[in-house]
Amino acid sequence: MSKLRTFVHRFLDAFIEFLFPPACPVCGASVETHGELCGDCWGCFDWIDGAHCACCGYPFPDDYEASPGALCPVCAAGKNELEYVRAACIYDDMSRSVMLPFKHGGRIQYARFMSHAMIWAMRDVDIVPDLIMPVPLANRRLFHRAYNQATLLSREIARVYNAPIDFDSVHRKYRPNMGHKTHAQRFEHIRGVFNVARPECIRGKKILLVDDVMTSGATFAELSRVLRRAGATEIYGVVFCRVVRAN
């Protein structure tokens, strides 16, 4: 039965590729596999592939000679709430041009290359998560948007790590967008927004949090706080892009 199922899946994949030849989701150029970027579009992103903080993944300046295991000032001061955080690229005009339509405009076809880039971003971190947790949306926002972009990103990540996705152990209260709030205001704004509804599913677990973008780190920090209070043992985070201060 498994051989028949494999044959059917391969046949359907080949049939779909015949009807809809693979194309770059950003520019439409021909590519080998559905969902992947063409070389030109890939080269337009500012991927985080150089020296970075061993804990939070913050990229160091190009002229900084970082030793193995080097930490940024925030992590060196013990202010990072997670064991590890990684981001695939820097938040700039290019990443924003795909992230915002993916998040608000229904361009869910971007999820595949974004999640693959996020998996690549975790190449230097040896983790074995028990759960993959997309950052929850408040029901009001989920109803308006019709999908949680973090959940779409989590699917391929969960497949690669062979770990289940936890959709509903944590609930989120609705609050207005953080918009142009300062760093400190973001941490204050999100305080108390998450509630662990099923602590028995969290206790003793290693959890990988998934989101599309990280601005201040306030969302990961607050979610990590409530998960640890519920008994989570280790918490990691990964995003597609992150805001980086100008040098």
Backbone as JSON, one array per atom type, in Angstrom:
{
  "sequence": "MSKLRTFVHRFLDAFIEFLFPPACPVCGASVETHGELCGDCWGCFDWIDGAHCACCGYPFPDDYEASPGALCPVCAAGKNELEYVRAACIYDDMSRSVMLPFKHGGRIQYARFMSHAMIWAMRDVDIVPDLIMPVPLANRRLFHRAYNQATLLSREIARVYNAPIDFDSVHRKYRPNMGHKTHAQRFEHIRGVFNVARPECIRGKKILLVDDVMTSGATFAELSRVLRRAGATEIYGVVFCRVVRAN",
  "N": [[0.82, -1.21, 0.0], [1.98, 1.22, 0.76], [3.85, 1.58, -1.28], [2.17, 1.94, -3.44], [0.88, 4.28, -2.69], [3.05, 6.05, -2.73], [3.68, 5.96, -5.46], [1.33, 7.09, -6.54], [1.42, 9.68, -5.44], [3.76, 10.66, -6.66], [3.01, 10.53, -9.33], [0.88, 12.35, -9.38], [2.27, 14.69, -8.67], [3.95, 14.97, -10.9], [2.03, 15.31, -12.88], [0.83, 17.71, -12.09], [3.02, 19.43, -12.39], [3.29, 19.28, -15.14], [0.93, 20.53, -16.0], [1.16, 23.0, -14.69], [3.91, 24.52, -14.98], [6.9, 24.77, -12.98], [7.54, 27.88, -11.4], [9.22, 30.85, -10.41], [8.07, 32.19, -7.4], [8.13, 34.9, -6.94], [8.97, 36.47, -9.22], [8.14, 35.02, -11.41], [9.81, 33.68, -13.17], [11.17, 30.79, -14.86], [11.79, 27.86, -12.96], [13.29, 24.97, -11.32], [11.85, 23.62, -9.36], [8.65, 23.69, -7.81], [7.79, 26.56, -5.96], [10.36, 27.41, -5.27], [12.9, 30.01, -5.34], [14.11, 31.94, -8.12], [17.49, 32.38, -9.34], [18.14, 35.12, -9.61], [16.24, 36.47, -7.99], [16.78, 35.3, -5.53], [19.29, 36.37, -5.06], [18.67, 38.97, -4.41], [17.95, 39.22, -1.78], [19.03, 40.02, 1.55], [20.69, 37.86, 2.94], [21.38, 36.26, 6.05], [24.29, 35.2, 6.38], [26.81, 35.45, 7.35], [29.13, 36.18, 10.04], [27.6, 35.9, 13.24], [25.7, 36.42, 16.27], [26.04, 33.81, 18.57], [23.92, 33.02, 20.09], [21.39, 34.59, 19.76], [21.51, 35.03, 17.06], [21.94, 37.51, 15.89], [23.23, 39.5, 13.32], [26.68, 40.24, 12.97], [28.69, 43.2, 12.26], [30.23, 43.49, 9.01], [32.98, 43.94, 9.13], [33.7, 42.95, 11.56], [35.59, 40.83, 13.53], [34.63, 38.0, 14.58], [34.9, 35.63, 17.17], [34.53, 32.04, 17.49], [31.42, 31.19, 18.91], [30.87, 33.73, 19.81], [29.05, 36.37, 21.44], [26.36, 38.75, 21.18], [25.97, 42.05, 22.7], [23.5, 42.07, 24.13], [22.82, 39.35, 24.57], [25.15, 38.56, 25.87], [24.79, 39.85, 28.24], [22.87, 38.31, 29.35], [20.19, 38.71, 28.68], [18.54, 37.56, 26.82], [15.68, 35.66, 26.24], [15.41, 33.18, 25.12], [16.84, 29.98, 24.17], [18.05, 29.74, 21.64], [17.89, 31.85, 18.73], [17.1, 32.3, 15.35], [17.32, 33.91, 12.16], [16.46, 34.15, 8.72], [17.01, 36.24, 6.91], [17.71, 39.79, 6.6], [15.46, 42.36, 7.53], [14.41, 44.36, 5.06], [13.9, 46.43, 2.14], [13.51, 44.47, 0.13], [12.88, 42.02, 1.48], [10.65, 42.91, 2.84], [8.95, 43.34, 0.7], [8.02, 40.85, 0.03], [7.24, 39.75, 2.45], [5.13, 41.31, 3.55], [2.96, 41.13, 1.59], [2.64, 38.35, 1.82], [1.82, 38.12, 4.44], [-0.43, 39.82, 4.7], [-1.72, 39.94, 2.25], [-2.56, 37.55, 1.09], [-0.68, 36.06, -0.36], [0.12, 33.24, -0.18], [1.72, 31.44, -1.44], [4.32, 32.09, -1.09], [5.17, 30.87, 1.18], [6.61, 28.49, 0.98], [9.3, 28.92, -0.03], [10.11, 30.71, 1.91], [9.96, 29.25, 4.32], [11.83, 27.25, 3.73], [14.14, 28.79, 3.62], [14.25, 29.55, 6.28], [14.73, 27.12, 7.55], [17.27, 26.65, 6.53], [18.55, 28.75, 7.86], [18.83, 27.75, 10.39], [20.96, 26.07, 10.34], [23.32, 25.94, 11.82], [22.64, 25.26, 14.36], [22.1, 22.88, 16.77], [19.38, 21.33, 17.42], [16.61, 19.53, 18.82], [13.53, 19.68, 18.63], [10.52, 19.12, 20.55], [8.05, 20.09, 19.96], [6.62, 22.15, 17.42], [5.77, 25.44, 17.38], [3.74, 27.74, 15.99], [3.59, 31.27, 16.3], [0.83, 32.37, 18.05], [-2.22, 33.85, 16.72], [-4.61, 36.32, 17.64], [-8.09, 35.52, 17.88], [-9.81, 37.34, 16.66], [-8.13, 38.7, 14.87], [-7.31, 36.55, 13.33], [-9.7, 35.78, 12.14], [-10.17, 37.99, 10.52], [-7.94, 37.93, 8.82], [-7.91, 35.36, 7.81], [-6.02, 33.35, 7.83], [-3.18, 32.09, 9.64], [-0.09, 33.29, 9.24], [2.25, 32.34, 10.39], [1.66, 29.71, 10.95], [1.53, 28.6, 8.37], [4.22, 28.78, 7.67], [5.25, 27.02, 9.48], [4.68, 24.42, 8.68], [6.45, 23.09, 6.79], [8.77, 23.23, 8.25], [8.11, 21.69, 10.49], [7.88, 19.23, 9.22], [10.53, 18.71, 8.41], [11.85, 18.61, 10.89], [10.5, 16.58, 12.0], [8.46, 16.83, 13.93], [5.49, 17.5, 15.81], [3.01, 20.06, 15.12], [1.92, 22.51, 17.31], [-1.06, 23.92, 17.68], [-2.93, 25.0, 19.41], [-2.37, 25.1, 22.19], [-1.69, 27.46, 23.35], [-3.3, 30.52, 23.77], [-4.19, 33.74, 22.42], [-4.76, 37.09, 23.35], [-6.64, 39.77, 21.88], [-5.07, 42.68, 20.77], [-4.37, 46.02, 19.65], [-2.27, 46.57, 16.73], [1.32, 46.79, 17.13], [2.63, 48.66, 15.68], [4.33, 51.68, 15.33], [5.6, 51.68, 17.79], [8.0, 52.19, 20.42], [10.99, 50.35, 21.37], [10.87, 49.66, 24.13], [8.16, 50.16, 24.59], [6.95, 48.21, 23.04], [7.5, 45.84, 24.46], [6.07, 46.34, 26.77], [3.5, 46.59, 25.75], [2.8, 44.03, 24.87], [2.76, 42.5, 27.09], [1.28, 40.0, 29.03], [-0.41, 39.07, 27.03], [-0.54, 36.46, 26.11], [-1.87, 33.23, 26.89], [-1.62, 30.14, 28.45], [-3.43, 27.48, 27.56], [-3.43, 24.73, 27.67], [-1.54, 23.41, 29.7], [-0.52, 20.87, 30.23], [0.34, 19.93, 27.82], [2.59, 21.33, 27.35], [4.4, 21.09, 29.41], [7.62, 20.03, 30.26], [8.58, 20.05, 27.65], [10.58, 20.68, 24.7], [10.56, 23.47, 22.71], [10.06, 24.89, 19.53], [9.61, 28.04, 18.4], [7.84, 29.77, 15.84], [7.78, 32.43, 13.55], [7.04, 35.18, 11.3], [8.48, 37.64, 11.17], [10.86, 39.45, 13.13], [10.99, 42.15, 15.22], [11.58, 43.69, 17.69], [11.87, 41.58, 19.37], [10.07, 41.23, 21.36], [7.68, 39.72, 21.21], [8.52, 36.98, 21.04], [9.88, 36.92, 23.49], [7.85, 37.34, 25.44], [6.1, 35.21, 24.91], [7.82, 33.1, 25.4], [8.2, 33.47, 28.13], [5.69, 32.8, 29.29], [5.5, 30.17, 28.48], [7.66, 28.93, 29.75], [6.84, 29.24, 32.36], [4.78, 27.48, 32.3], [6.12, 25.14, 32.26], [7.84, 24.42, 30.13], [10.96, 23.23, 28.9], [13.1, 23.95, 27.18], [13.43, 26.59, 24.82], [13.28, 27.72, 21.56], [13.65, 29.93, 18.71], [12.62, 30.93, 15.42], [12.63, 32.99, 12.54], [11.59, 34.48, 9.42], [12.62, 37.0, 8.61], [14.46, 39.69, 10.19], [14.63, 42.75, 12.01], [17.39, 44.87, 11.79], [19.63, 46.98, 13.36], [21.05, 49.98, 12.02], [24.51, 50.16, 11.33]],
  "CA": [[0.0, 0.0, 0.0], [2.85, 2.39, 0.82], [4.44, 1.77, -2.6], [1.11, 2.48, -4.29], [0.69, 5.67, -2.28], [4.2, 6.81, -3.24], [3.51, 6.08, -6.91], [0.24, 8.04, -6.8], [1.91, 11.03, -5.14], [4.72, 11.07, -7.7], [2.25, 10.74, -10.56], [0.14, 13.62, -9.24], [3.25, 15.78, -8.73], [4.38, 15.12, -12.29], [0.89, 15.83, -13.64], [0.68, 19.13, -11.74], [4.12, 20.16, -13.0], [3.0, 19.36, -16.57], [-0.11, 21.56, -16.18], [1.63, 24.28, -14.15], [5.37, 24.43, -14.88], [7.43, 25.5, -11.83], [7.92, 29.27, -11.65], [9.62, 31.62, -9.23], [6.87, 32.82, -6.84], [8.27, 36.35, -6.88], [9.02, 37.13, -10.52], [7.54, 34.17, -12.43], [10.8, 33.03, -14.02], [11.17, 29.33, -14.8], [12.69, 27.24, -11.99], [13.22, 23.52, -11.38], [10.92, 23.07, -8.38], [7.61, 24.61, -7.37], [7.99, 27.27, -4.7], [11.71, 27.92, -5.05], [13.23, 31.28, -5.98], [15.11, 31.94, -9.18], [18.77, 32.9, -8.86], [18.13, 36.58, -9.52], [15.48, 36.89, -6.81], [17.53, 34.87, -4.34], [20.4, 37.3, -4.85], [18.19, 40.29, -3.97], [17.74, 39.23, -0.34], [20.22, 40.18, 2.39], [20.69, 36.67, 3.79], [22.3, 36.3, 7.19], [25.18, 34.07, 6.15], [28.12, 35.76, 7.89], [29.28, 36.04, 11.49], [26.43, 36.33, 13.97], [25.65, 36.02, 17.67], [25.81, 32.37, 18.7], [22.66, 32.78, 20.79], [20.2, 35.16, 19.11], [21.68, 35.1, 15.61], [22.05, 38.88, 15.38], [24.43, 39.57, 12.46], [27.73, 41.19, 13.31], [29.16, 43.98, 11.11], [31.11, 42.75, 8.1], [34.39, 44.11, 9.51], [33.9, 42.45, 12.92], [36.2, 39.5, 13.56], [33.99, 37.29, 15.68], [35.43, 34.32, 17.52], [33.46, 31.04, 17.63], [30.64, 31.32, 20.13], [30.75, 35.14, 20.23], [27.7, 36.82, 21.75], [26.07, 40.17, 21.08], [25.88, 42.61, 24.05], [22.26, 41.69, 24.81], [22.93, 37.96, 25.03], [26.24, 38.5, 26.84], [24.25, 40.34, 29.5], [21.88, 37.36, 29.81], [18.85, 39.28, 28.53], [17.76, 36.84, 25.82], [14.8, 34.7, 26.91], [15.39, 31.9, 24.4], [18.14, 29.32, 24.02], [18.57, 30.17, 20.34], [17.0, 32.48, 17.76], [17.73, 32.46, 14.05], [16.55, 34.57, 11.11], [17.05, 33.86, 7.41], [17.5, 37.43, 6.24], [17.49, 41.08, 7.24], [14.25, 43.06, 7.1], [14.72, 45.52, 4.23], [12.89, 46.63, 1.1], [13.23, 43.23, -0.59], [12.15, 41.07, 2.33], [9.34, 43.51, 3.1], [8.12, 43.24, -0.5], [7.38, 39.54, 0.02], [6.68, 39.43, 3.76], [3.85, 41.97, 3.75], [1.91, 40.45, 0.81], [2.43, 37.02, 2.4], [1.14, 38.26, 5.73], [-1.7, 40.54, 4.62], [-2.28, 39.96, 0.91], [-2.94, 36.25, 0.57], [0.35, 35.42, -1.19], [0.59, 32.12, 0.62], [2.69, 30.66, -2.2], [5.66, 32.45, -0.62], [5.5, 30.11, 2.4], [7.56, 27.39, 0.74], [10.69, 29.37, -0.06], [10.41, 31.36, 3.18], [10.23, 28.22, 5.32], [13.09, 26.61, 3.38], [15.2, 29.71, 4.05], [14.31, 29.51, 7.75], [15.41, 25.88, 7.88], [18.69, 26.92, 6.23], [19.07, 29.65, 8.89], [19.11, 26.99, 11.62], [21.95, 25.05, 9.99], [24.41, 25.88, 12.8], [22.06, 25.03, 15.69], [21.76, 21.48, 16.97], [18.19, 21.26, 18.26], [15.65, 18.46, 18.55], [12.31, 20.15, 19.31], [9.38, 18.22, 20.73], [6.89, 20.75, 19.37], [6.76, 23.35, 16.62], [4.65, 26.3, 17.76], [3.58, 29.04, 15.33], [3.13, 32.3, 17.22], [-0.63, 32.44, 17.87], [-2.95, 35.08, 16.41], [-5.89, 36.48, 18.32], [-9.18, 35.05, 17.02], [-10.32, 38.47, 15.88], [-7.21, 38.94, 13.75], [-7.34, 35.36, 12.48], [-10.93, 35.85, 11.36], [-10.01, 39.05, 9.51], [-6.88, 37.57, 7.86], [-8.3, 34.05, 7.28], [-4.97, 32.36, 8.07], [-2.04, 32.51, 10.45], [1.09, 33.12, 8.39], [3.24, 31.55, 11.11], [1.28, 28.31, 10.78], [1.95, 28.18, 7.03], [5.67, 28.61, 7.7], [5.58, 25.91, 10.38], [4.41, 23.09, 8.12], [7.65, 22.47, 6.25], [9.72, 23.13, 9.37], [7.69, 20.52, 11.27], [8.2, 18.03, 8.46], [11.97, 18.49, 8.46], [12.24, 18.24, 12.25], [9.69, 15.42, 12.4], [7.84, 17.2, 15.2], [4.11, 17.97, 15.61], [2.7, 21.48, 15.29], [0.97, 22.78, 18.38], [-1.86, 25.07, 17.24], [-3.94, 25.53, 20.34], [-2.05, 25.07, 23.62], [-1.57, 28.84, 23.8], [-4.25, 31.46, 23.18], [-3.71, 35.13, 22.41], [-5.77, 38.14, 23.44], [-6.53, 40.79, 20.84], [-4.63, 44.04, 21.06], [-4.02, 46.71, 18.39], [-0.9, 46.37, 16.26], [2.32, 47.59, 17.83], [2.93, 49.8, 14.8], [5.61, 52.4, 15.46], [5.97, 51.78, 19.19], [9.42, 52.05, 20.72], [11.41, 49.04, 21.86], [10.31, 49.46, 25.48], [6.7, 50.15, 24.49], [6.54, 46.91, 22.49], [7.54, 44.86, 25.54], [4.96, 46.65, 27.68], [2.24, 46.38, 25.03], [2.49, 42.61, 24.68], [2.75, 41.83, 28.39], [0.02, 39.39, 29.42], [-1.27, 38.8, 25.88], [-0.62, 35.02, 25.88], [-2.38, 32.4, 27.97], [-1.45, 28.72, 28.19], [-4.71, 26.81, 27.79], [-3.2, 23.31, 27.91], [-0.18, 23.29, 30.25], [-0.06, 19.48, 30.19], [0.99, 19.72, 26.52], [3.8, 22.16, 27.33], [5.3, 20.68, 30.49], [8.72, 19.15, 29.92], [8.82, 20.04, 26.21], [11.47, 21.6, 23.99], [9.61, 24.08, 21.77], [10.57, 25.81, 18.51], [8.64, 29.05, 18.02], [7.96, 30.17, 14.44], [7.08, 33.66, 13.18], [7.51, 35.7, 10.02], [9.43, 38.74, 11.32], [11.18, 39.85, 14.49], [11.37, 43.55, 15.28], [12.27, 43.93, 18.96], [11.99, 40.34, 20.13], [9.11, 41.26, 22.46], [6.72, 38.62, 21.08], [9.19, 35.76, 21.46], [10.21, 37.0, 24.92], [6.65, 37.16, 26.24], [5.62, 33.85, 24.72], [8.76, 32.25, 26.12], [7.97, 33.64, 29.56], [4.52, 32.03, 29.73], [5.77, 28.75, 28.23], [8.52, 28.44, 30.84], [6.0, 29.18, 33.56], [3.96, 26.27, 32.16], [6.97, 23.97, 32.39], [8.71, 24.13, 28.98], [12.35, 23.12, 29.35], [13.95, 24.72, 26.28], [12.63, 27.32, 23.83], [14.05, 28.3, 20.46], [12.82, 30.72, 17.82], [13.1, 31.17, 14.06], [11.81, 33.9, 11.75], [12.12, 34.68, 8.07], [13.47, 38.19, 8.59], [14.55, 40.43, 11.44], [15.1, 44.13, 11.93], [18.77, 45.05, 12.24], [19.97, 48.4, 13.49], [22.12, 50.46, 11.14], [25.81, 50.21, 12.03]],
  "C": [[0.86, 1.26, 0.0], [3.49, 2.67, -0.54], [3.42, 2.37, -3.56], [0.88, 3.95, -3.97], [1.81, 6.55, -2.81], [4.08, 7.03, -4.74], [2.45, 7.11, -7.26], [0.71, 9.47, -6.55], [2.85, 11.53, -6.22], [4.0, 11.35, -9.01], [1.51, 12.08, -10.5], [1.09, 14.81, -9.3], [3.68, 16.04, -10.16], [3.26, 15.72, -13.14], [0.69, 17.32, -13.37], [1.78, 19.96, -12.39], [3.92, 20.29, -14.51], [1.97, 20.46, -16.84], [0.37, 22.94, -15.78], [3.14, 24.19, -13.95], [5.88, 25.26, -13.7], [7.9, 26.9, -12.22], [8.29, 29.93, -10.34], [8.39, 32.34, -8.68], [6.93, 34.33, -6.81], [8.18, 36.99, -8.25], [8.4, 36.3, -11.65], [8.51, 33.49, -13.36], [10.76, 31.51, -13.83], [12.21, 28.83, -13.79], [12.48, 25.73, -12.04], [12.12, 22.95, -10.48], [9.9, 24.12, -7.96], [7.98, 25.25, -6.03], [9.37, 27.84, -4.49], [11.93, 29.23, -5.8], [14.19, 31.05, -7.15], [16.4, 32.56, -8.63], [18.78, 34.41, -8.69], [17.4, 37.06, -8.27], [16.19, 36.5, -5.52], [18.64, 35.86, -4.02], [19.98, 38.68, -4.38], [17.98, 40.37, -2.47], [19.08, 39.38, 0.39], [20.24, 39.03, 3.4], [21.72, 36.8, 4.9], [23.19, 35.06, 7.1], [26.6, 34.33, 6.64], [28.16, 35.54, 9.39], [28.06, 36.61, 12.22], [26.52, 35.84, 15.41], [25.29, 34.55, 17.77], [24.48, 32.06, 19.37], [21.46, 33.29, 19.99], [20.33, 35.31, 17.6], [21.83, 36.49, 15.03], [23.34, 39.0, 14.55], [25.42, 40.63, 12.91], [28.13, 42.0, 12.07], [30.18, 43.2, 10.29], [32.58, 42.82, 8.52], [34.69, 43.6, 10.92], [34.46, 41.04, 12.87], [35.69, 38.75, 14.79], [34.65, 35.94, 15.91], [34.28, 33.33, 17.61], [32.74, 31.19, 18.97], [30.46, 32.74, 20.62], [29.3, 35.53, 20.43], [27.57, 38.32, 21.53], [25.95, 40.72, 22.51], [24.63, 42.19, 24.82], [22.37, 40.28, 25.38], [24.06, 37.8, 26.04], [25.79, 38.96, 28.22], [23.16, 39.42, 30.06], [20.45, 37.82, 29.66], [18.01, 38.6, 27.45], [16.96, 35.74, 26.51], [14.83, 33.31, 26.3], [16.79, 31.3, 24.33], [18.82, 29.76, 22.73], [17.48, 30.88, 19.57], [17.78, 32.58, 16.45], [16.76, 33.14, 13.09], [17.25, 34.3, 9.78], [17.67, 35.09, 6.77], [17.16, 38.69, 7.04], [16.22, 41.71, 6.66], [14.66, 44.34, 6.36], [13.66, 45.62, 3.14], [12.52, 45.33, 0.39], [12.43, 42.26, 0.26], [10.76, 41.6, 2.67], [8.4, 43.33, 1.92], [7.48, 41.86, -0.65], [6.67, 39.25, 1.34], [5.31, 40.06, 3.95], [2.73, 41.38, 2.89], [1.61, 39.05, 1.32], [1.57, 37.12, 3.65], [-0.26, 38.83, 5.59], [-2.41, 40.4, 3.27], [-2.61, 38.62, 0.3], [-1.91, 35.56, -0.31], [0.96, 34.23, -0.45], [1.58, 31.24, -0.13], [4.12, 30.98, -1.79], [6.11, 31.57, 0.54], [6.6, 29.09, 2.16], [9.0, 27.88, 0.74], [11.07, 30.05, 1.24], [10.75, 30.32, 4.24], [11.53, 27.47, 5.01], [14.27, 27.48, 3.8], [15.35, 29.69, 5.57], [14.98, 28.23, 8.23], [16.9, 26.03, 7.64], [19.31, 27.79, 7.32], [19.44, 28.91, 10.16], [20.2, 25.93, 11.42], [23.05, 24.9, 11.05], [23.93, 25.58, 14.22], [21.61, 23.57, 15.78], [20.59, 21.39, 17.95], [17.31, 20.09, 17.84], [14.36, 18.85, 19.27], [11.26, 19.06, 19.44], [8.13, 18.76, 20.04], [7.33, 21.9, 18.5], [5.54, 24.22, 16.92], [4.65, 27.6, 16.96], [3.06, 30.06, 16.35], [1.64, 32.51, 17.0], [-1.11, 33.84, 17.44], [-4.2, 35.13, 17.29], [-7.0, 36.08, 17.35], [-9.73, 36.16, 16.12], [-9.44, 38.74, 14.67], [-7.2, 37.75, 12.8], [-8.58, 35.36, 11.59], [-10.8, 36.87, 10.23], [-9.03, 38.62, 8.41], [-7.16, 36.25, 7.16], [-7.22, 32.99, 7.43], [-3.91, 32.97, 8.98], [-0.78, 32.24, 9.63], [2.16, 32.28, 9.07], [2.94, 30.05, 11.0], [1.71, 27.79, 9.41], [3.46, 27.93, 6.99], [6.07, 27.38, 8.51], [5.49, 24.56, 9.72], [5.66, 22.4, 7.6], [8.71, 22.29, 7.33], [9.39, 21.91, 10.21], [8.02, 19.23, 10.55], [9.68, 17.7, 8.56], [12.41, 18.02, 9.84], [11.44, 17.06, 12.8], [9.05, 15.65, 13.77], [6.42, 17.72, 14.92], [4.0, 19.48, 15.78], [1.65, 21.62, 16.37], [0.22, 24.07, 18.04], [-2.6, 25.75, 18.39], [-3.63, 25.39, 21.83], [-1.95, 26.47, 24.21], [-2.58, 29.7, 23.05], [-3.72, 32.89, 23.32], [-4.88, 36.11, 22.47], [-5.56, 39.15, 22.31], [-6.04, 42.11, 21.44], [-4.26, 44.7, 19.74], [-2.56, 46.43, 18.02], [0.07, 47.29, 16.99], [2.83, 48.75, 16.99], [4.31, 50.38, 15.02], [6.0, 52.59, 16.92], [7.47, 51.6, 19.37], [9.71, 50.64, 21.23], [10.77, 48.74, 23.22], [8.79, 49.36, 25.44], [6.19, 48.81, 23.94], [6.5, 45.85, 23.59], [6.39, 45.09, 26.52], [3.62, 46.31, 27.03], [1.83, 44.91, 25.0], [2.44, 41.83, 26.0], [1.36, 41.28, 28.7], [-0.89, 39.0, 28.27], [-1.47, 37.3, 25.63], [-1.12, 34.29, 27.12], [-2.24, 30.93, 27.59], [-2.74, 28.0, 28.57], [-4.54, 25.33, 28.13], [-1.77, 23.09, 28.44], [0.36, 21.86, 30.21], [0.64, 19.16, 28.87], [2.32, 20.45, 26.41], [4.85, 21.63, 28.3], [6.34, 19.68, 30.01], [9.13, 19.15, 28.46], [9.89, 21.05, 25.78], [10.67, 22.15, 22.8], [10.34, 25.03, 20.82], [9.45, 26.75, 18.1], [8.91, 29.53, 16.6], [7.15, 31.45, 14.2], [7.67, 34.18, 11.89], [8.6, 36.76, 10.17], [9.66, 39.02, 12.8], [11.67, 41.29, 14.47], [12.19, 43.84, 16.53], [12.55, 42.66, 19.73], [10.97, 40.24, 21.25], [8.13, 40.09, 22.4], [7.32, 37.3, 21.54], [9.45, 35.77, 22.96], [8.99, 36.74, 25.79], [6.09, 35.76, 26.11], [6.52, 32.86, 25.45], [8.51, 32.3, 27.62], [6.8, 32.77, 30.03], [4.73, 30.53, 29.5], [6.66, 28.17, 29.32], [7.73, 28.32, 32.14], [5.12, 27.94, 33.53], [4.8, 25.0, 32.16], [7.82, 23.59, 31.19], [10.17, 24.15, 29.43], [13.32, 23.92, 28.49], [13.07, 25.37, 25.22], [13.57, 27.96, 22.82], [13.1, 29.13, 19.6], [13.45, 30.86, 16.45], [12.11, 32.05, 13.32], [12.4, 33.98, 10.35], [13.04, 35.88, 8.03], [13.45, 38.9, 9.93], [15.08, 41.82, 11.19], [16.51, 44.2, 12.51], [19.07, 46.54, 12.26], [21.09, 48.76, 12.54], [23.42, 50.59, 11.94], [26.23, 51.67, 12.2]]
}
